[in-house]
Amino acid sequence: MMPPPPMSAKDSIISAISLLVFSSLDLLDFFLCYLYRFLDAILEESPVACYCRREGGGRGRSFVEEESKTIRGRRSLFRVRSGFACVGEKRDGKEEKGCDARSPRWSDCGCEACLSWQEKGKEELHLVVMDAFGGRKEEYRIDSFGSSPKATYNSVESVVFIHGFLSSSSMWVETVFPNLSQVAKQSFRMIAVDLLGFGRSPKPTNCIYTLKDHLQMIEKSVLTPLQLNSYHIVAHSMGCVIALALAASSPDSIKSITLIAPPYFESSESEASHTALNKLAARRVWPPLLFGSAVMSWYEHIGRTVCFIFCRNHLIWEWIIKLVTRKSLAHDAQRDMRRGEIHGQVFGSSKRS
């Protein structure tokens, strides 16, 4: 086996700076943990404990078995190497059932747009459907769907589009649907779904967004109400993982599956989560996009602070952007990012890597 090539001077400098910067961020996240713990106890009736304690503590058994090892196993100078957990208390050990719909927290935005998913008090995923009959586009939740359209669609094939990380159904609606051929528009019903925690779908507070959570919501909100006994799947990035799990759970229903940029890394089963985290969000300051991804993936409390500054005050930021650029946010994807519609996943990514 050949030894690895020596590091260049540039890489050595970046590595040294990265070590210094992320050590400082470790310390900052450590102190923010106690700050939010104090504020949550004052401002929330039933505070939700953070996940930055050592692996194995906290939630009920069913959650521990399903959650990623990176939820509590992320290394930190002040949590792992020092030998103590960031948060001292543990949950009472009772088994928690599903995702708690309580939202928003005091640090989340409570505007009408961000809480639109709570209008009818039902946890249903938001869908955008391009009708095969004339290419008509509709936006709705299934709870507003009548019984008559179900039979209408039996004569056409359905395609379920699943977006990736930092995205929503608007990715498909704005970039794919308008460019489909007339034959495709007339032959298929296109169903773009906002995953749990993204876009206009529910963003439950006390939820770790496991693969099982996503599958259950798709089954409940899409497959059962629309009676999809046979359908195609098109998925991008993180959505590919959900698509494969969906295909594995009901192989006889899947007519075809198309995966775009699927995340795949060779590793042992026990180290799969850590390998993916280290590849997708390496603790390096360069390039800038990797640095941003690392900060939001490794630091639960720093991520929550960013959410508090930008997402909770997105209306102010939108006004500033409009004032500076003289343009409003025309695209759904831009609005999703700035008003924090995907904050359930973006700023909780450290809990679900």
N, C-alpha and C positions, 0 to 999 in steps of 0.2 A: 504494500500500500504506500503510495507516494505521499510524502509530507505536504501539508498545506503550504501554498506560496507565502513568502514573507509579506507582512503588511507594508503598504506604501506610507510615506510620510503623511500624506493627506488623510488616509484611513486612521493612522495612529492619533493624529490631532483630533479627528472627529470622535474617536473612541474615548479619548481622555476627556473631552468636553462633555460628551454624552454621560460619562460616569459622574461627573461633577453635577450636571444639570439634574439628572434623574435621582441622584442622592438628595439633592435639595427638594425635589418634588416629593420624594418619600417622606421627608420630614414635614413638609407642608400638608400633605394628605393626612398624616398622623394627627396633626393639631386640628385640622378641619373636622376630623372624625369626632373629636370631643366637643368642638364648637357646635356642630349640627346635633349631636346627642343632647346637648344642653338646650338648644333652641327648640328642638322637636318636643322635648319634655314639657316645655312651656306653652308652645303654640299648637300642639296637636293633642287631641283627647286620647288617642291610642297610637303612640309613636311606632313606626315601623323600623325595626333594628336594621343596621347596615350589614354588609356581607364581608367586611374586611377583617374578620377574625380568622383564626387558624382553621385549617381544613378539618371538617368533622363536627364542628360545633353548631348549635343553633337548631334549625328547623326540624320538623318531624321526619321520620324515617323515609316516608315515601318521596319526599323532596330530595333528601340526601342521595337516594339511589338514582334519581333521574338527572340531577343537576350536573353541570360541567365541573370538573376538578379545578378549573381555573377560577371559580367563584371565590373560593377561600384559599386556594393554593398559589396565588400570585406572590412572587417574592417581593420583599421590601426590607430595607435595612432596619426599619424600626418596628417591624411586625414579626418577621421570621428569624432573622439573624440575632435580634436582641432577645428572643425567647419568650415574648409575651404578645398577647393579642391586643389589637387596637381598641376594641370595645370590651369591657369587662363582663357585662352581663350576657347571659344566654337566654334564648327563648325557653319557654316552660316545657318544651319537649312534646307538646301536644301536636298531633298530626293535623296539618292544615290542608284544607280541601280547596283545590283550584285556586283561581286568582280573585283577589278581593277587588271589587269594582270601585272602591273608594278613591276618588280623585276629584280635584287636584289636592296636592299637599300645599302647605303654605309657601313653598318655594317654586311652585308651578304656576303657570298662567291660568287665570279663571275667566278669560273673556269668552264671549258667545261662540266664536269660531272654534276655539280649542275644546270647548265642552259640547260641541254639536252632537257628538256620538252619544250623549246622555239624554237627548231630547225625549225619547220614548222609554227610557229606563230599561232598555234591553241590550244585552251584549251581543251584537251582531256585527260581523265584518262589513265594511263598506265595499260596494262593488261598482264597477263601471262596465256596462254591457253594450256592445255594439251589435244591434239586432241584425240578423241575416236578411231580414225582409226590408230592403231599402237602405240598409246601413245606418239606421237610426241609433243614436247613442243615448243611453239612459244612465242615471246615477241614482242609486237607492240602497237601502238595506232591505234584507229579505223580509223583515217584519212588515214592510209596506207592500209586499208583493201579493197580489191576489191569486186565486186558484186557477183562473182561466188561462193565463199565459203558459202554464206548465205543459199543457198538452200541445200548445201551438209549436213548441220548439222540438218536439219529438222527431220531426221530419228533417232536421238539419243536424250537422255535427257541431259539437261544442269544443272550444279551446279555452283552457284555463291558463291565464298568464300570472306568474308568480314573480314579483320583483325581488331585488336584492337589498343589501344593507344600505342605509342612508338613501332610501328611495321610497317610492309608493306606486300606486296604479298609474299615476300621471306619467311615469316613464313610458309605459306602453301607449297610453292615450295620446300623448303629444308627439311621440317619435315613430311609433309603429303603425297604429291604426290609420292615420291619414295617408300612409304610403302603401297600403294594401291594394292589390289589384281588385278590379270590379268582380272578377270571378271569385276571389277569396271572400269579399264582402257579402256576396250573395249565397255563398255555399257554407259559411261557418258563422256560428254565433261566438263572438269574442267576449270573454269574461275576464276582466282585470280586477284583481282583488288587492285590497290593502290588508297586509298581514297584521296580526295582533300587535299593537304598539306603534303602528305606522299610519301615515296619512290620516284619514278620517275614521279609522277603526278605533275600537276601545283601547284605552291605555291604563289598565288596572294598576294600582299602586303596588299592592303587595303580591307581586308576581315575578317569577324568575324566567318566564318565557322559554320554557323547555320545548323541545321538539314535539312532545306529546301535547302541550298546550296549543301549539300552532295547528297540529293535525285535528285536534278536537274542534277548534273554531272553524276550520275549513269544512269539516264534515257537517257541523251544525248550521253554518251560515251559507254554504254553497251547494255541496253535494246533495244533501237531503232535501232542502226546500226546492231546488231546481230539478230534482229527480235525475241527476247525472249518473246514469248507469254505465255509460260509455263516453269517454272524452279523451281529448289530447291535452298534453301539458307542455307549456313553454316556460322555462325558468331561467333566471339570471343570477349569477354569483351566489349569495347566501340562499336564495330561493331554490337553488339546485339541490341543496341538502334536504329541504322540505319536500321537494318534488320527488326525490328518490325514496324518501320515507313514505310518501303518499302512494307511490307505485308499489312499494313492498307490502303495504297494508292491504291493497286491493288490486293485485296484478291483473285480474280478469277485466277490470273496468278501464284500464289504460290502453288506448289504441296506439299512441305513440308518445314519446317523450323527447323533448329537445332541450339540451342543457347549454347555456351560454356562459362561458368563463367560470366553470365550476371550480370551487376551491378544493384542491387535492394536494395532500402532503404525505409522503411516505413516513410512517412511524409505527411504533408498536401501539397496541390498543390502549395500554395503560398510560402512554404519554401523548396520545393523539391531541387532546385539548391543549396541552402546553406547547406542542409542536406548532399547531395552527396559530396560537397566540403569538409565539415568538417569530413566526414567519410573516404574519399579517401586520403585526404591531411591534416590531423590534424596537428596543429602547435605544433609539439613536436620534440625534438632533437634526440629521440631514439624510434625505431630503425633507423639506418642510411638511409635505403631506404625510410622510411616515411619522414624523414627530407628532403631528396633530392626532393621528390615529393611535399612537402609543399613549399619549396623555389621556385620551378619552377611554382607552381600553384598560389601562393599568390602574387608574386612579378614580375610584368611585366618588370621593368627596370633591375632588377638583372638578370632575365632570359635572357634579350637581351644582357647583358654583358657577360654571360656565352657563349651565341651563338657567340658573337664577338670573344672571346678568343679561343674557341675550333672549332666551325663549320667554321668560316671564314678562319681559319688556319689549316683546317683538313689535307691538304697535308703535312704540316710540322709534325703534330702529327702522321700521318701514317708512315712517314719516320722514326721518332723516335721509334715508336713501332716496325717497321721492324728491325731497327738497334739493339734494345735491345733484341728482341725475336728471331731474325733471321728468322722470318716468315712474309709473306705478309698476308693481309686480304683476306682470301680465300672465306668467305661467304658473300653473299649479305647483310644479316642482319647486320653484323659487319660493312660493308662499309656504309650502310645507316646511322648507328649511328654516325660514325666518320666523315663522310664528310658532315653531316648536311642535308641529303636529306629529313629528316622529321622535319627540324627545323621550318617549317611553323606551325606545331602543337606542337612540344615538347616545344619550347621556347615561344610559344604564348598560352600555356595551361591556363594561368591565365585569358585569355580573353574568354575562351570557356568552362569553367568548368560547 
